[in-house]
Amino acid sequence: MVLSRNDHPYFTPHPLPVVVGPEGLSAFVREHGGALCLVETRAWPRFAAGVPTGWTATRLLDGEKSLFRISPPASAAAAPAPAGS
């Protein structure tokens, strides 16, 4: 996914979903059960508020850009998917 402050961060279309702001990050990870996010390191603090309470954001790579794994609480990750999912 692409974390952005606006819904058109690129001049051309691309296949990655664009997630706008911390509210968008929260909605995306709840819907998808987590995510890998590549973001400019200096921009991460603005998006960190979108990590749902109890979830973890683990930095996997660090530099000018950082890669984070957003994971649900262990109990939610181990729970079976609801019927019909």
TAHU-V874287 format. One record per residue. SS is DSSP state (H for helix, E for strand, - for the rest). PSI is psi in whole degrees, -180 to 180 (999 if undefined). Layout:
ss:SS psi:PSI
ss:SS psi:PSI
//
This chain:
ss:- psi:156
ss:E psi:124
ss:E psi:129
ss:E psi:161
ss:- psi:-13
ss:- psi:167
ss:- psi:2
ss:- psi:69
ss:- psi:-10
ss:- psi:158
ss:- psi:-26
ss:- psi:153
ss:- psi:153
ss:- psi:164
ss:- psi:-9
ss:- psi:140
ss:- psi:141
ss:E psi:124
ss:E psi:121
ss:E psi:120
ss:H psi:174
ss:H psi:-33
ss:H psi:-41
ss:H psi:-38
ss:H psi:-46
ss:H psi:-47
ss:H psi:-42
ss:H psi:-49
ss:H psi:-33
ss:H psi:-41
ss:H psi:-37
ss:H psi:-3
ss:- psi:19
ss:E psi:178
ss:E psi:161
ss:E psi:130
ss:E psi:125
ss:E psi:125
ss:E psi:150
ss:E psi:130
ss:H psi:-42
ss:H psi:-21
ss:H psi:-17
ss:H psi:-43
ss:H psi:-32
ss:H psi:-31
ss:H psi:-22
ss:H psi:-30
ss:- psi:-16
ss:- psi:-6
ss:- psi:118
ss:- psi:149
ss:- psi:131
ss:- psi:-16
ss:- psi:164
ss:E psi:146
ss:E psi:108
ss:E psi:122
ss:E psi:120
ss:E psi:-33
ss:E psi:146
ss:- psi:141
ss:- psi:-146
ss:- psi:-35
ss:E psi:149
ss:E psi:147
ss:E psi:125
ss:E psi:142
ss:E psi:120
ss:E psi:119
ss:E psi:143
ss:- psi:168
ss:- psi:150
ss:H psi:-39
ss:H psi:-36
ss:H psi:-37
ss:H psi:-32
ss:H psi:-14
ss:- psi:143
ss:- psi:152
ss:- psi:145
ss:- psi:151
ss:- psi:140
ss:- psi:4
ss:- psi:999
//
